[in-house]
Amino acid sequence: MRILVFQHVDCEHPGSLRQFLAEDEIEWDPVYLHRGDKIPSFDKYDALWVMGGPMDVWDIEENPWLVEEKAAIRHWVSELGRPYLGLCLGHQLLADALGGTCGPQKVPEIGVLEVELTEEGKKDPLFLGTAPKQQCLQWHSVRVAQAPEGAIVLAKSDVCSIQAMRIGTNAWSMQYHVEIESDTVDNWGAIPAYAEALTNTLGEGALSNLKKNTDANMSQCLSCARQIYDNFMSEIV
């Protein structure tokens, strides 16, 4: 098995999921779109993972490669019908590529916050074995406002009604971050756009507090990530 990973900034990689891939001896190839990498042929890949990033889905003038990326996602998911996992921006790109809409999150969701599975989410194979309510790292100022036609909403929060979704039987995405590890908050806090959003939303000193809250919930986050990873792999083999 081999996984193709679209990245939009160096430090938003598969995070803790890399450990699970290594344990299973599964190879993965990152495509650094923000660096100008070209999307390769899909022939040798079994799954596509699309990670987060500081840009928005509509920022095509500053990041023209977003157009090609959306087309690639659409081809992979809708035309090839192959396994997809999107996180944060990858969640929004899936919605945008398949005819949904994204818009500003009126109050940005930043922090360790509660996400709740919907009734459909509790039955979905990706979330089997996970708690119906989870404390998850959020760091977004854009939301999926309208899911693509036929999408099933799997999770929600008080201020964001589409926290996770499934399209067909092969594509899943989440607005929140299941992939966090011990250095995630420090690394993301060094990105100017993320740091600005953090300070504007939570005030001065927010990075330190966010780090403490993340560390306090790390064991639960890693356990959830492991379960979701195992579920995803069980679905695609």
KENUTOR-269976 format. One record per residue: x, y, z of N, C-alpha, C in turn. Coordinates in steps of 0.2 Angstrom, whole numbers, plus 5000, padded with zeros to 4 digits. Each point is the difference from the previous one (the first is absolute). Layout:
N
XYZXYZXYZ
...
//
This chain:
237
500449945000499650065000500450065000
499850054997500450074999499450055000
500250065004499550055001500350074998
499650034996500250074997499850055005
500450055002499850055005500150074997
499550045000500050074997500250045007
500550045000500250055005500050074997
499850045005499950084998500550045004
500349975005500650045004500449945003
500650015001500449955002499849965006
499850045005499949975007499349975000
499650014995499349965001500049944996
500349955003500149934997499649955003
500049944999499549955003500249995008
500450045003500150005007500149935003
499649995005500049935004499849944995
499750014995499849954995500649974997
500650045000500649984997500349945003
499950005007500249945004499749944998
499350015000499649944998500249974993
500150044995500249984994500749965000
500450035004500749975001499949935003
499649995005499949945003499749954995
499650024996499749964995500449994994
500650035000500450004994499750024993
499650065001499650034994500450064998
500250004994500350064997499650054999
500250075000499650054998500450064997
499850034995500350054997499750075000
500450055003499750065001500150044993
499550044999500050054994499950075003
500650045000500050065003499750064995
499450005000499750054995500250075000
500150025007500250075001500750014997
500449954999500750014998500049994992
499449994997500049994993500149934997
499949955005500049934998499449994995
500149954995499549984996499749945002
499350004999499649945002500249944996
500249945002500349954996499449964998
500249954995499549954998499749965006
499449995000499649965006500149934999
500449974995500049934999500249965005
500550025004500349965005499850015007
499450045001499850025006499349965002
499949995007499449965002499650055004
500250065002499650045004500350074999
499650055001500250075000499850045006
500550035004499950035006500250084998
499550045002500150074999500050045007
500650035001500150035007499750085000
500250035006499850075001500550054997
499850065001500550054997499750075002
500450065000499850065001499650044995
499949974994499750044995499249975000
499650044997499349984999499849974993
499549975000499849964994499950054994
499950065001499950054995500650044998
500549995003500650044999500449984994
499750004994500349974994500550054997
499950065001500550054997500650005003
500049995007500749995004500349934999
499549954999500249935000499749974994
500250014994499649984994500049925000
500549975003500049925000499349985003
499750045004499449975003499549984995
500050034994499549984995500249934997
500649984999500249944998499949955006
500150025006499949955006499249985000
499650055000499349995000499849954994
500250014994499949964995500249925001
500650005003500349935002499649975005
499750045005499649975005499449974997
499750044996499349984997500149944996
500650004996500149944996500149945004
500450005005500249955005499349975003
499650055003499549975004499449994996
499850044995499449994996500049954994
500650014997500149964993500349945002
500550005004500449935001499749975006
499650035004499749975006500549975005
500550035001500649975004500050035007
500349975005500050035007500350065001
499750055004500250065001499950025008
500550045003499950025006500350085000
499550045002500250075000500050035007
500550045002500050035007500050084999
499650035004499950085000500050034993
500550034997499950024993499949944995
500249945002499849944996499349995000
499750015005499250005001499750054996
500250065000499750064996500149994993
500649974998500149994993499649954997
499949945004499549954998499350034998
499850045005499350034999500050044994
500550054999500050054995500149964993
500449955000500149964994499449974997
499649985005499449954998499450045000
500050075000499450044999499750035006
500349995006499850035006500250075000
499950035006500350075001500350015007
500550045000500450025006499950085001
500050025006500050075002500350015006
500050075002500450015007499649975006
500449985004499849985007499950065004
499450025001499950075003500450015006
500049955005500550005005500549954999
500650014999500549954998500049945006
500049944998500149955005500749985001
500350025006500749995001500049985007
500349945002500149985006499849925001
500149985005499849935002499250005001
499649984996499350015000499649934999
499450005002499649944999499749994993
500149944998499649984994499649945001
499450004997499549955002499849964993
500049945001499849964994499250004999
499850014994499349994999499849935000
499349994999499849935001500349964994
500150034994500349974994500749985002
500350055003500849995002500149955005
499549995004500149945005500049934997
499750004994499949944996500549994995
500450054998500450004995500749965001
500249964995500649965002500650045002
500150064998500650045001500050015008
499550015003499950025007499949945005
499949944997499949955005500549995005
499850005006500549995006500250075003
499850054997500150075003499550025004
500150055005499550035004499550044996
499450015002499550044996500250075001
500450025006500250075001500750005001
500450044996500750005001500350075001
500550015004500450065000500550004994
499950054996500550004994500350074999
500650004997500350064998499650034994
499850065001499750044994500550064999
500050024993500450064999499850034993
499450024999499750024994499650065000
500050044995499650064999499649994994
499949954997499649984994499649945002
499449994997499649945002499749984993
499849935000499649984995499350025001
499750054996499450035001499449954998
500249974994499549954997500449944997
499849945003500349944997499849994993
500449964997499849984993499449965000
499750004994499449965000500149925001
499649975005500149935001500549995006
500350055003500549995005499649995007
500349965004499749985006500450045006
499750045004500450035005500149955006
500650005002500249955005500150035007
500250065000500150045007499950074999
499950035006499850075001500350035006
500050075000500150035007499550055000
500050045006499550055001500050064995
500650014997500050064996500249984993
500149934998500149984994499749934998
499550014996499549944999500349944996
500650014996500249954996500849995002
500149975006500649985002500449944997
499549964997500349944997499549984995
500249974994499549974996500349944996
499549974997500249944995499650014993
500449994995499750014993500149934997
499449974998500049934998500349955005
500349954998500349955004500850015001
500350054997500750004999500350065003
499650055001500450075002499750025007
500550025004499850035007500450065001
499850055004500350065001499850035007
500550035003499950035007500250075000
499750055003500250065001500550015006
500049965005500450005005500649954999
500550005005500649974999500149945004
500049944997500149945003500749985000
500450034996500749984999500550045005
499850035005500550045004500449965004
500650035001500549965004500350065005
500549985003500350045006500250074997
500350014994500350064998499550044995
499449974999499650034995499850085002
499850015006499850075002500650054999
500649985002500650044999500250024993
499949944996500250014993499550054996
499349995002499550034996500050085003
500250005006500050075003500550054997
500549974997500650034996499850034993
499449984998499750024993499650075002
500250054996499850075002499250004999
499749974995499350005000499649965005
500349955003499749965005500150045007
500650035001500150045006499650065000
499950034995499550065000499349985002
499849954997499349975001499949985007
500549975003500049985007500050065005
500450054998500050065005499350044999
499850004994499450044999499449975003
500049935001499449965002500150005008
500649985002500049985007500550055004
500350054997500450055004500749985001
500450055003500749995001500149945005
500549964999500149945004499649944998
499750004995499549954998500449944997
500650014997500449944998500249965006
500250035005500249965006499549965003
499450035001499449975002499749944996
500150014993499849954996500449945000
500750015001500549955001499849965006
499850035005499949975007499449954999
499450034997499449964999500149954995
500450014995500249944995500349945003
500550025004500449955004499649965005
499550045003499649965005499549954996
499950014994499549964996500449964995
500650005001500449964994499949935000
500049965006499849935000499449984997
499550045001499349994997500150014993
500350054998500150024992500349944997
500649985003500449954996499649935000
499649995005499649945000499450004995
499750064999499550014995500350004993
500650034999500449994994500149934998
500349965004500149934999499449964998
499450025003499449964998499850024993
500050074999499850024993500449974995
500750005001500449984995499949924999
499949965005499949934999499349994997
499550045001499450004997500050014992
500450064999500150024993500349944996
500649975003500349954996499649945000
499649985004499649945000499550014994
499850064999499550024995500349994993
500650024999500350004993500449944998
500149955004500449944998499549954997
//
